[in-house]
Amino acid sequence: MSGRLLVGLVPALAAVSVLVGACGGDSEPAPTTAAGIERCAELEEDAEAARACYREELAAVVSAAETPQDGAARADALAREQGGFLLANCHGIMHTVGREYARAEGVTLASLMDNLPQSNDPGCSAGFAHGLVTGVAPEVDASSPETALDVCEDTETRYQRYSCVHGFGHAFMRISGEELDPALGLCSALGGEAPDCAQGAFHDYWFAVAGLDETEQPAEVVDDPRRLCADQPERYVLPCWYRAYVDSRPPGEITVTADLQRLCAELEGIQREGCITAGSVIGPADPRSQLAMCAGLRGADAQACIHGVKAQNFLGQSIEADVALVERCELFAEPAGRQECYRWLGKTLSVVTDGEFGEAGCPALTQADARRLCEQGAAAMDEPLVTFS
């Protein structure tokens, strides 16, 4: 399935600060309750009231659709049309919609693949997918967590497999009473895909801290990422940091290099690396602006910042637009930064385009070294993504 199902995303980028994409699916989406969505927009001064309203309306959209995949696709389209609050929050809202849909419709592990969105979109559709997986959590056998990979085998794209594994991180938290240690232990049974599962677990942890999506609060709440991530095994430090600020924003905006340096002051090593990436994720929504911000950093900081660049926000753009984005790696003054930029964007753009960018985009880059590094990244698209949404 091609990841290039829709176009026209870039004008919407300025409306959000984290992760958006284009919807997928081959069927015509169901009609929607546009008036209801507008009603919710009038409530946005009260974030909780707005979330509840959008949750109700988007659940109605999914229920009215011929298939849940069509409903999730329609939610993506609505979020792009509405922009602003809905576009920025649709992923989290659709977690609840997906979980409640699974319960109402009797979705099981056996039927999960029949209900998961057929999309590479990290916004509404991915949130719905994670909610569905969370909804079947009671069926997960904690004595053989590796069976989660069997469930995810039938996904059609690399992004969908990543999303499925991430979803099981959420599920493992639910069956572990929102306690990280046992949930991460279950993720560890997934071998090489454990870091992507762990990111789902940390995502659910921050839901629990905030009291979202019918989570139960952990026995010990640690709401400072510096403390939480310092206590994690090394392989889980970066997944821990990646989710840290998406769901629990630090004070102040992240728009320029100095903001990242302020946010991560006094941290060192892998903890600083994780913090810089986490700060990059909540930086400018447009990956072109993110690259400009990252290019003001040097050494390991620059590379860490690149790992938070939201290339997935270019989902649905032309190959030419993607190539132009990657060409901006020339902004990095140091060779190591440029090289990692080419590799990382080659990898992530290949993930969201089902390998198309590696085949057609990397060869179109101007410089031979850039083409080689981009192709290296594309060839690694099946490896753990670790810092990705």
N, C-alpha and C positions, 0 to 999 in steps of 0.2 A: 504494500500500500504506500503510495507516495505521500510524503509529508507536505507537498505543495498543493494543498487542496483549495486554498483561498488566498486572495491577495488584498493589499490595501491596509496593512496593519500600521505602518509607521506613523501616520497622523495621530493615532491614538496613544502613542507611547508617552507623550507628555502628561497624560492623565493619571498615570500610575507610577509607583516607585519601586515595585518589585517585579512581578512576573506576570506577563500576559502572553497570549498567543492567538492563533487562528483556529477556528473550529474545524472538525473533520467529519467524516461520514459521507456515504454515498447517496442517502435518501434525502428527500425534501423535508426540512424541519416542519414540525407542527406549528399551527398558529399560536400566538401568544396573547397574554393579557397585558397589552401595552399600557392601558390606563392604570393597571395595578402597579406596574413598575414605576410609572410616574408618581403614583401615590407614595411609594416608598421613598422616592427621591426627596419628597417634601419633609421627610422625617430625619434627614441625615445629621441634623444638629445633635440628635440623640442617637449615638452610634448603635447602642443596643436595640433601640426601637427599630432603627433602619435595618439592622441585620435580621431581626425577627420578621419584618415585613418582606424583605427580599427572599428570605428562606421560604415563607409561605407562597409567594408568587412563583418562585422557581420550582418549588415542588409541584405546583399546579401545572407548570409548563411541561415538566417531565411526565406527569401523570396523563396529560392530554396527548402526548406524542404517541405515534404508532409503536415506537421502540424506545427503550431508555437511551440508546445511542443517539437517536434523533432528538430526544429531549435535552441531552447534554450539549449537543451541537447548537440547539436553539438558545440555550443559556449562554454559550460562548458569544453568539451573535448579538444577543441582547446586551451583554456586558460591554461589547465593543461599541454598540450604538449609544449606550448610556454614558460610558466613560466614568471618570471620577471614582466615587466611593464604590460603586458596584464592581467596576473593573478591577480595582485594587483589592477587593475583599471577596470576590466570587469564589476563589479556590476554597477558602475556609468555610464560607456559607454552604457550598456544595458538599463539603464533608458531611454535614448534618443531613442534607437532602439525600445523599447517597445511602447513608446508614439507615435512615428511616425508610427509604424505598426498599432496601434489602429486607428489612423486618416486615414491612407491609406486604410485599410481594413474595415472601418466602424464598428469597434467593439463598442458595446453598453453595458450599464449595464446589459441588459438582456442576452447578449451573452458573457459576460466577462468570466464566468466560463468555457466556451468552448475553451477559448484561453489561460488561465493561465497555466504555466508550471506544470507538475506533478512531482515535485521534492522537496526535502528538502534542496537543495543546496543554501547556502546564497550568492553565487557569481553571476555568469552571469544570472542564471535562476531567482533568486530573484530580481535582478535588472530589468530584462525584465518584471517580474510580476508587480513590482512597477510602471514601465513605462506604462504598460497597464492600470492600475487603474488611474494613472494620466491622461491618454489619454481620459478617460470617465468622467473626472471631471466636464465638463460643464453640464452633465446630473444629477449630484448630487443635490438633493433638500436640500438646506441649512435650510429649515424650518423643516425638519425631518431627521437629520443626522443619527439617529439610524437605518434607513433602510440599512445603510452600513453593519450592522451585518447580515441582511437578505441575502445580497449578499454573504457574507463570510460563510454562513451556509453550503453551498454545497461543501466546500473544503474537501479533503479526509484525510488529516493528520493534526496533531496539528501544525506542522511547517507551513504548507500552510495556515492555518487559521491565525496564527500570521502574516505571510507575507501579507495576504490580508488586515488585520486591519492596519498594518503599511503603506500599500499602500494608504489607505484612508486618513492617516495623510498627505501624499503628496498631495492628491486630495483636501483636505480641505484648504491647503495653497494656491493652485492655484485659488480656487474660492473665497479666501479671499484676493487676491492681494498680497500674500506673507507677510501678516501681522499676527504675531503670536497670538495676543490676540483673534481675532475672530476665527482663526483656532483651537486654543486650546479649545475655547468654544464649537466648534462642536465636538471635541474629547470627551469633558466631557459628552456629551449626550450618549456616548457609555458605560457608567457605569464602571464596573470593568476592561474593556479592554481599558479604556482611556489612561493609561500610554503607552501602546504599540502603540496606534494611535499617541500619542504625540511625540514619538520618530521619527515617519515618518515626522511629522510636522517640528521638529527641523532639520532633515536631509534635507528637502527641503529648510529650512531657510539658511543653509550653502551653498546649491546650489545657492540660490539667491545672497548671499553675494559674491560668486565667479563668478557669471554671467554664471553658467552652465545650460544646459538643457532648454534653452529658458525661464528661469525665469525672472521676473521683480524685480528689486532691491526694498527692503522695503523702506518705507518713511524715517525711521531712521535706519541706519546701526550700529549695535553694533557688533564689530568683536572680542571682548575680552570675552571669556567664563566666566571669573570671574564676569564681569558685567552682562552679559546676564542671567546667571543661578541664580545669586543673586536676580534678579527681578521676578523669577518665583514662582508660588504657590508651596508649599512643595511637592505635589504629582508629580510635573513635574520637580523637580530639577534634579533627577537622569537621566531621559530620556534626559534632556537638556545636561548634561555633557557627556553622553555616546556618542553622535554624535560630540561633540565639536572638538576633535582632529583627528577624522577619515578623515574629509574633509578639515580641516584647521590645518595642522601639526605645533606644536610648534618647536622652534629651538632645535637642539640636538636630540640624539637618546635615546630611553628608552630600556635599556637592563639589568640594574641591579637595585637593591633596591634603591641605592642612587639617581638614576635618577628620580624615583617617588617622593622621598622626596624633591628633588630640585624643581620639577615641581609644587608641591602642597604646597610649603612653605607658612606659615602664614595663610592658610585657616583652618577653624574649622568646627566641626559638619557635617551636611549633605553636605555642600559645599565641605569640604575636602573629604568626602566619595565619592562624585561624581567625583571629580578630580582624586583621586587615581584609581577609576574604569576606567575612561577615559584614563589615562596614561597606565594602564595595557592593554587595548585594542590595543594600538599601540605599545606594547612591542613585544617580540619575537613571531614569527608566530606559533612556535611549543608549544602547551599547556603544554608540559612537562617542557620546559624551563621557561614558564610563572610561573608555580607553584614554581619552584626553586627561581625565583625572588620574588614572593609574600611571600615565606616562610621566607625571611629576614626581613619582617615587623612584627609588634606586634599589639595586640589589634584590634581595629576597622579598622585600616589601612590594616591589613592582610585580614580581611573579605571583605573589599571593593575591594581589589586587586583580590580576588578570583572571584568576580562578573564580572570581565572583562576577565576571562580565556576563550579562544576560543575553547571550547570543540567541537564545530561544525567543527573545522578543522580536526577532527578525523572521520568525516562522511565517511563511506565506509570501515573502518577498521573492523577487527574481534572483536567479543566480548572479546576475550582474550586480545587484544591490549587495548580496552577500560578499562577493569578491571585493567590492569597494570598501566594505567594512573591514575585511581582513587586510587590505592594503594599508589601513590606518595603523597597523603594527609598526610602520616606519616612524611613528611618533616617539617610540622608545629609543632613547639615546644610547643605551647600553646594549651590546649584542645579545646578552643572556635574556634580557627582557623581550627584545624583538623575537628571538627564537621561540621562547615559551608562548608568546602571543600567537605566532603562526601555528604552533602545535595545538594549543588549546582550542582556538577557534576552528581549526580543521577538524578536531574531534567533536566539539559540541554541535557545530553546524551539520556535520555528517549524521549525528544522532537524530536531530530533529527533521532531517530530510531523508531519512532511511538510506543513507550512503550516497545520495545523489550529489551532495556537495563535494565529497571526496573524488568522485568520478569526473565531474564537470567543472567544479569551482576551483579546486586546487590547481589543476593544469592551466587555468586562465590567469593565474597570478603573474605579475610582470617579471619578477626576479626568480632565477633558477633556485637559489637557496630557499626562498620563500615557498616555492612549489614543493620542494623536497620535504621541508619541515611540516607543511600543511598536510601532505600525504602521509607522513609519519603519524600525525595526530588522527587523521581519518582511519588509518589502519588499526588504531587503538580504541575505536568506538565501542567495541564489545567488552572492554575492560571496565572495572568499577569506575563510576563517575564521581563519587565521593562528595564533590561540591557542585551541585547541579539541581535544577528543579524541573 
